[in-house]
Amino acid sequence: MGKIEDLKVINGEGYQLSVLDKVVAAARKNSVWPLPFATSCCGIEYMASMGSNYDLARFGMERMSFSPRQADLLIVAGTISKKLAPILKQVYEQMAEPKWVLSVGACASSGGIFDTYSVLQGIDRVIPVDVYVPGCPPRPEQIIDGIIKIHEMVKHEPMRRRYSDEYKSLLNKYDIEGNEK
């Protein structure tokens, strides 16, 4: 669950105290359920990162989720066409809060070498992105580095950030309805 030193635990006879935010953050960090949205060669590199050589299971991510309602990390890997963009946005909207997005490769991040009328020039035009992984295609080590960065974001994110005015305005910018709490 993370290092005990990070949680600032107070132990006594018959009790143990900690800060709830830190405990929840440590639990979230070590139980991220990814939803792969892979369309081309970056998806193959992502699949390699799940293999025995790189082993994403050590991060608590061995359970792939192919339902957006059961995932909290959307991994977009590969070329996204403009025709596919509304589907990507719908998948993002169906995910429960809190949710994070990892953009893998040059095509998902900026359209890559495909500067054409049919290719979306970066998924950040339709959904907010938390971490970008560069490369064409990126190596599995780079994808793992991006996942580690997501884990650090999850660990240090305040529980109430998702209800802030700043976050709601970000969702409004993308024309996505936020949680009304």
DOSE-265632 format. One record per residue (C-alpha): residue number from 1; residue in three letters; x, y, z. Coordinates in steps of 0.05 Angstrom, whole numbers, plus 5000, padded with zeros to 4 digits. Layout:
// residues N
<num->NUM&residuo->Ala&u->X&v->Y&w->Z>
...
//
This chain:
// residues 181
<num->1&residuo->Met&u->5000&v->5000&w->5000>
<num->2&residuo->Gly&u->5059&v->5048&w->4999>
<num->3&residuo->Lys&u->5112&v->5065&w->5049>
<num->4&residuo->Ile&u->5089&v->5073&w->5120>
<num->5&residuo->Glu&u->5133&v->5135&w->5126>
<num->6&residuo->Asp&u->5093&v->5168&w->5070>
<num->7&residuo->Leu&u->5028&v->5158&w->5108>
<num->8&residuo->Lys&u->5052&v->5188&w->5174>
<num->9&residuo->Val&u->5019&v->5134&w->5216>
<num->10&residuo->Ile&u->5012&v->5141&w->5291>
<num->11&residuo->Asn&u->5013&v->5074&w->5326>
<num->12&residuo->Gly&u->4990&v->5060&w->5395>
<num->13&residuo->Glu&u->4966&v->5000&w->5435>
<num->14&residuo->Gly&u->4902&v->4978&w->5401>
<num->15&residuo->Tyr&u->4897&v->5035&w->5351>
<num->16&residuo->Gln&u->4930&v->5064&w->5289>
<num->17&residuo->Leu&u->4917&v->5134&w->5262>
<num->18&residuo->Ser&u->4932&v->5167&w->5195>
<num->19&residuo->Val&u->4906&v->5221&w->5150>
<num->20&residuo->Leu&u->4848&v->5196&w->5108>
<num->21&residuo->Asp&u->4870&v->5233&w->5045>
<num->22&residuo->Lys&u->4939&v->5198&w->5047>
<num->23&residuo->Val&u->4909&v->5129&w->5058>
<num->24&residuo->Val&u->4858&v->5138&w->5001>
<num->25&residuo->Ala&u->4913&v->5165&w->4955>
<num->26&residuo->Ala&u->4958&v->5106&w->4969>
<num->27&residuo->Ala&u->4901&v->5058&w->4956>
<num->28&residuo->Arg&u->4883&v->5093&w->4890>
<num->29&residuo->Lys&u->4955&v->5095&w->4867>
<num->30&residuo->Asn&u->4962&v->5020&w->4876>
<num->31&residuo->Ser&u->4896&v->5000&w->4844>
<num->32&residuo->Val&u->4891&v->5036&w->4778>
<num->33&residuo->Trp&u->4848&v->4999&w->4727>
<num->34&residuo->Pro&u->4868&v->5017&w->4656>
<num->35&residuo->Leu&u->4824&v->5019&w->4595>
<num->36&residuo->Pro&u->4866&v->5010&w->4532>
<num->37&residuo->Phe&u->4841&v->5049&w->4472>
<num->38&residuo->Ala&u->4894&v->5025&w->4423>
<num->39&residuo->Thr&u->4888&v->5034&w->4348>
<num->40&residuo->Ser&u->4955&v->5022&w->4315>
<num->41&residuo->Cys&u->5030&v->5009&w->4328>
<num->42&residuo->Cys&u->5030&v->5045&w->4395>
<num->43&residuo->Gly&u->4978&v->4993&w->4418>
<num->44&residuo->Ile&u->5027&v->4937&w->4401>
<num->45&residuo->Glu&u->5081&v->4971&w->4444>
<num->46&residuo->Tyr&u->5029&v->4978&w->4500>
<num->47&residuo->Met&u->5014&v->4903&w->4494>
<num->48&residuo->Ala&u->5089&v->4889&w->4501>
<num->49&residuo->Ser&u->5090&v->4929&w->4566>
<num->50&residuo->Met&u->5039&v->4879&w->4593>
<num->51&residuo->Gly&u->5085&v->4820&w->4577>
<num->52&residuo->Ser&u->5132&v->4785&w->4624>
<num->53&residuo->Asn&u->5193&v->4828&w->4605>
<num->54&residuo->Tyr&u->5161&v->4893&w->4630>
<num->55&residuo->Asp&u->5105&v->4867&w->4675>
<num->56&residuo->Leu&u->5055&v->4922&w->4690>
<num->57&residuo->Ala&u->5026&v->4876&w->4742>
<num->58&residuo->Arg&u->5078&v->4901&w->4791>
<num->59&residuo->Phe&u->5041&v->4967&w->4791>
<num->60&residuo->Gly&u->4974&v->4933&w->4808>
<num->61&residuo->Met&u->4950&v->4941&w->4736>
<num->62&residuo->Glu&u->4944&v->4869&w->4713>
<num->63&residuo->Arg&u->4868&v->4876&w->4709>
<num->64&residuo->Met&u->4851&v->4907&w->4642>
<num->65&residuo->Ser&u->4783&v->4938&w->4640>
<num->66&residuo->Phe&u->4746&v->4939&w->4574>
<num->67&residuo->Ser&u->4686&v->4975&w->4602>
<num->68&residuo->Pro&u->4693&v->5050&w->4614>
<num->69&residuo->Arg&u->4649&v->5046&w->4676>
<num->70&residuo->Gln&u->4699&v->5001&w->4710>
<num->71&residuo->Ala&u->4763&v->5038&w->4691>
<num->72&residuo->Asp&u->4798&v->5099&w->4719>
<num->73&residuo->Leu&u->4857&v->5106&w->4670>
<num->74&residuo->Leu&u->4844&v->5115&w->4596>
<num->75&residuo->Ile&u->4905&v->5097&w->4555>
<num->76&residuo->Val&u->4898&v->5124&w->4485>
<num->77&residuo->Ala&u->4952&v->5093&w->4441>
<num->78&residuo->Gly&u->4954&v->5105&w->4366>
<num->79&residuo->Thr&u->4923&v->5146&w->4311>
<num->80&residuo->Ile&u->4854&v->5175&w->4326>
<num->81&residuo->Ser&u->4813&v->5195&w->4265>
<num->82&residuo->Lys&u->4764&v->5252&w->4268>
<num->83&residuo->Lys&u->4709&v->5202&w->4258>
<num->84&residuo->Leu&u->4732&v->5164&w->4320>
<num->85&residuo->Ala&u->4739&v->5227&w->4363>
<num->86&residuo->Pro&u->4665&v->5229&w->4386>
<num->87&residuo->Ile&u->4671&v->5156&w->4408>
<num->88&residuo->Leu&u->4734&v->5170&w->4447>
<num->89&residuo->Lys&u->4699&v->5229&w->4481>
<num->90&residuo->Gln&u->4639&v->5184&w->4497>
<num->91&residuo->Val&u->4685&v->5131&w->4528>
<num->92&residuo->Tyr&u->4717&v->5186&w->4570>
<num->93&residuo->Glu&u->4650&v->5213&w->4593>
<num->94&residuo->Gln&u->4626&v->5143&w->4613>
<num->95&residuo->Met&u->4685&v->5134&w->4661>
<num->96&residuo->Ala&u->4671&v->5148&w->4734>
<num->97&residuo->Glu&u->4709&v->5201&w->4772>
<num->98&residuo->Pro&u->4766&v->5203&w->4789>
<num->99&residuo->Lys&u->4795&v->5188&w->4720>
<num->100&residuo->Trp&u->4860&v->5201&w->4685>
<num->101&residuo->Val&u->4884&v->5200&w->4613>
<num->102&residuo->Leu&u->4951&v->5176&w->4585>
<num->103&residuo->Ser&u->4965&v->5196&w->4513>
<num->104&residuo->Val&u->5014&v->5146&w->4483>
<num->105&residuo->Gly&u->5055&v->5162&w->4421>
<num->106&residuo->Ala&u->5061&v->5219&w->4372>
<num->107&residuo->Cys&u->4995&v->5204&w->4337>
<num->108&residuo->Ala&u->4952&v->5207&w->4399>
<num->109&residuo->Ser&u->4990&v->5268&w->4425>
<num->110&residuo->Ser&u->4995&v->5310&w->4362>
<num->111&residuo->Gly&u->4971&v->5272&w->4301>
<num->112&residuo->Gly&u->5042&v->5247&w->4288>
<num->113&residuo->Ile&u->5064&v->5245&w->4215>
<num->114&residuo->Phe&u->4991&v->5244&w->4193>
<num->115&residuo->Asp&u->4977&v->5318&w->4181>
<num->116&residuo->Thr&u->4915&v->5303&w->4141>
<num->117&residuo->Tyr&u->4842&v->5323&w->4141>
<num->118&residuo->Ser&u->4820&v->5257&w->4171>
<num->119&residuo->Val&u->4867&v->5251&w->4231>
<num->120&residuo->Leu&u->4855&v->5286&w->4297>
<num->121&residuo->Gln&u->4916&v->5329&w->4312>
<num->122&residuo->Gly&u->4919&v->5308&w->4386>
<num->123&residuo->Ile&u->4867&v->5278&w->4432>
<num->124&residuo->Asp&u->4872&v->5339&w->4476>
<num->125&residuo->Arg&u->4825&v->5372&w->4426>
<num->126&residuo->Val&u->4768&v->5328&w->4452>
<num->127&residuo->Ile&u->4787&v->5304&w->4522>
<num->128&residuo->Pro&u->4835&v->5330&w->4576>
<num->129&residuo->Val&u->4902&v->5293&w->4579>
<num->130&residuo->Asp&u->4942&v->5283&w->4643>
<num->131&residuo->Val&u->5007&v->5253&w->4616>
<num->132&residuo->Tyr&u->5037&v->5250&w->4546>
<num->133&residuo->Val&u->5085&v->5194&w->4526>
<num->134&residuo->Pro&u->5129&v->5215&w->4466>
<num->135&residuo->Gly&u->5154&v->5169&w->4412>
<num->136&residuo->Cys&u->5135&v->5138&w->4346>
<num->137&residuo->Pro&u->5121&v->5086&w->4372>
<num->138&residuo->Pro&u->5145&v->5094&w->4444>
<num->139&residuo->Arg&u->5183&v->5037&w->4475>
<num->140&residuo->Pro&u->5150&v->4998&w->4532>
<num->141&residuo->Glu&u->5198&v->5031&w->4580>
<num->142&residuo->Gln&u->5171&v->5099&w->4560>
<num->143&residuo->Ile&u->5099&v->5075&w->4570>
<num->144&residuo->Ile&u->5118&v->5049&w->4639>
<num->145&residuo->Asp&u->5149&v->5117&w->4655>
<num->146&residuo->Gly&u->5084&v->5151&w->4635>
<num->147&residuo->Ile&u->5045&v->5103&w->4680>
<num->148&residuo->Ile&u->5092&v->5119&w->4738>
<num->149&residuo->Lys&u->5078&v->5193&w->4726>
<num->150&residuo->Ile&u->5003&v->5179&w->4728>
<num->151&residuo->His&u->5014&v->5141&w->4794>
<num->152&residuo->Glu&u->5050&v->5201&w->4824>
<num->153&residuo->Met&u->4993&v->5246&w->4802>
<num->154&residuo->Val&u->4942&v->5199&w->4833>
<num->155&residuo->Lys&u->4982&v->5195&w->4898>
<num->156&residuo->His&u->4989&v->5271&w->4906>
<num->157&residuo->Glu&u->4921&v->5292&w->4881>
<num->158&residuo->Pro&u->4876&v->5322&w->4935>
<num->159&residuo->Met&u->4810&v->5285&w->4942>
<num->160&residuo->Arg&u->4769&v->5349&w->4930>
<num->161&residuo->Arg&u->4806&v->5373&w->4867>
<num->162&residuo->Arg&u->4754&v->5341&w->4823>
<num->163&residuo->Tyr&u->4700&v->5386&w->4853>
<num->164&residuo->Ser&u->4739&v->5451&w->4846>
<num->165&residuo->Asp&u->4717&v->5508&w->4801>
<num->166&residuo->Glu&u->4782&v->5501&w->4762>
<num->167&residuo->Tyr&u->4767&v->5428&w->4745>
<num->168&residuo->Lys&u->4695&v->5444&w->4727>
<num->169&residuo->Ser&u->4717&v->5500&w->4680>
<num->170&residuo->Leu&u->4766&v->5451&w->4647>
<num->171&residuo->Leu&u->4709&v->5402&w->4634>
<num->172&residuo->Asn&u->4666&v->5459&w->4607>
<num->173&residuo->Lys&u->4722&v->5477&w->4559>
<num->174&residuo->Tyr&u->4716&v->5407&w->4530>
<num->175&residuo->Asp&u->4640&v->5410&w->4532>
<num->176&residuo->Ile&u->4638&v->5354&w->4583>
<num->177&residuo->Glu&u->4590&v->5356&w->4642>
<num->178&residuo->Gly&u->4623&v->5352&w->4710>
<num->179&residuo->Asn&u->4596&v->5322&w->4773>
<num->180&residuo->Glu&u->4548&v->5369&w->4808>
<num->181&residuo->Lys&u->4566&v->5364&w->4882>
//
